[in-house]
Amino acid sequence: MNSFESHLVFQGESSPLIVVAKLGKPFGIKGFLKIYLFSESDEYFKKKHSFFVNFQQSWQPIDIEFFQRHKDN
């Protein structure tokens, strides 16, 4: 099992892949996916960056169509 199998990474302009979050379980009737950020900032998602997930031992690009930060309890 690859150590990045359930992680979301991004690649900015001229930068290496950077792990920014862990993928969680899907939820809701629209199929949203929980994402656990590794930092306090969600700037990666507010800006349009190239995101990738490791699927079947290959980095696959994904599009994030909607992002909503959960209210802190």
N, C-alpha and C positions, 0 to 999 in steps of 0.2 A: 504494500500500500504506500503510495506516494504521500509525503508529509503535507503537501499542498492540496490534496484531493478535495477537501471541503472548504477551501479558502478562496476568497475573491481578491484578485490582484489588479493593479492598474499600471499602465505605462504612460507616463507623460511624455512630452516632447524631449527627445534625446536622453531618456532616463531608462534604467533597467526596470524590470518588473518589481513592484513593491507590494507586499502583502498588506491589505488594508482592512480586511474583515474576514469573519468566519461565517459560512452559510449555515442557516438554521433550517427548521422545518417549514413547509408551506402552511399557510393558514388562510381562512376566509373563503368565501365562495368565488372570489375573483382570482384565487391562486397566488396571492402575495407570498413572498418569501421573506422570512425573518433574516436579517443580517446583523451580526454582532460586530460593531466597529472596534478596532484595536486602538483608536485614539478618541479624544474628546471632540475633535473637529469632524464635521461632515462635509467639508469643502470639496472633497473628492467627488461627491455626488452632485453638488450644486453646479460644478463646472462640467463640461462635456469632456471626459477623458475616455481613453480606450480601456475597457475592463475585460478581464479574461478569467476563465475557470479552467481547472485541469479536468478534462473529461477523457477517459480511456487513454491515459498517459500522453495526452496532447493538449496544449493550451488552445482553448476555443474562445473566440471573441463573443462577448454578449453585450446587449444594449439594455440599459436601465431606463425604462420608460417613465417610471414614477418613483419618487422617493419621498417618504414621510417619516420624520423622526418621531418615535413614540414619546409620549409625555413621561417625564421622570416622576417616579413616585416618592 
